[in-house]
């Protein structure tokens, strides 16, 4: 995630994060990196739950693009 996006979402490196859309939900750890604001990178195969099952009819290449909502995962404070 871009640092600008993390700041806007009040998140920081290492925070728990949830991505979700109509296809599924993914929970992981926020990592900041050199990526264009407004974009995310999720690794395979964990991110597959967010992808459609569409394929390019000529090449057979899957559509690896997905629009998701991003939110922090609320964690309970430790006593």
C-alpha positions as CSV (number, residue, x, y, z in Angstrom):
1,X,0.0,0.0,0.0
2,X,1.2,3.5,-0.7
3,X,2.1,5.6,2.4
4,X,-0.4,8.3,1.3
5,X,-3.2,5.7,1.3
6,X,-2.2,4.4,4.7
7,X,-2.1,7.9,6.1
8,X,-5.6,8.6,4.8
9,X,-6.9,5.4,6.3
10,X,-5.1,6.1,9.6
11,X,-3.1,2.9,9.2
12,X,0.6,2.1,9.6
13,X,3.1,-0.6,8.7
14,X,2.2,-3.8,10.5
15,X,-1.5,-3.0,11.2
16,X,-4.0,-5.7,10.5
17,X,-6.0,-4.9,7.3
18,X,-9.2,-6.3,5.7
19,X,-9.9,-6.2,1.9
20,X,-13.4,-7.1,0.7
21,X,-15.6,-7.0,-2.3
22,X,-18.7,-9.0,-3.6
23,X,-16.5,-12.0,-4.3
24,X,-14.8,-12.5,-0.9
25,X,-12.7,-11.2,2.0
26,X,-9.0,-11.2,2.8
27,X,-7.3,-10.3,6.1
28,X,-3.6,-9.7,6.3
29,X,-0.9,-7.2,7.4
30,X,-0.5,-3.7,6.0
31,X,2.9,-3.3,4.3
32,X,3.9,0.0,2.8
33,X,5.9,0.2,-0.4
34,X,6.6,2.0,-3.6
35,X,3.1,1.6,-5.2
36,X,0.9,4.2,-6.9
37,X,-1.7,5.7,-4.5
38,X,-5.1,4.1,-5.0
39,X,-3.6,0.7,-5.8
40,X,-2.8,-2.4,-3.7
41,X,-0.7,-5.5,-4.2
42,X,-1.9,-8.8,-2.9
43,X,0.1,-12.0,-3.4
44,X,-1.1,-15.2,-4.9
45,X,-2.7,-17.5,-3.9
46,X,-4.1,-15.7,-0.8
47,X,-5.7,-12.9,-2.8
48,X,-7.6,-15.3,-5.1
49,X,-10.7,-14.9,-3.0
50,X,-11.1,-11.4,-4.3
51,X,-10.8,-12.2,-8.0
52,X,-13.4,-13.0,-10.6
53,X,-13.2,-16.2,-12.6
54,X,-13.0,-14.4,-15.9
55,X,-10.4,-15.3,-18.5
56,X,-9.3,-13.7,-21.7
57,X,-10.9,-15.7,-24.5
58,X,-7.8,-15.6,-26.7
59,X,-4.8,-16.0,-24.3
60,X,-6.6,-17.8,-21.4
61,X,-5.0,-15.3,-19.0
62,X,-7.1,-14.7,-15.8
63,X,-8.3,-11.2,-15.0
64,X,-6.1,-10.3,-12.0
65,X,-7.8,-6.9,-11.4
66,X,-10.3,-6.4,-8.6
67,X,-11.9,-3.4,-6.9
68,X,-11.9,-3.8,-3.1
69,X,-12.8,-1.8,0.0
70,X,-10.0,-1.4,2.6
71,X,-10.4,-1.2,6.3
72,X,-8.4,-1.7,9.4
73,X,-9.1,-4.9,11.4
74,X,-10.0,-3.8,14.9
75,X,-8.0,-5.6,17.5
76,X,-8.9,-5.7,21.2
77,X,-6.3,-4.1,23.5
78,X,-4.4,-6.5,25.6
79,X,-4.8,-6.2,29.4
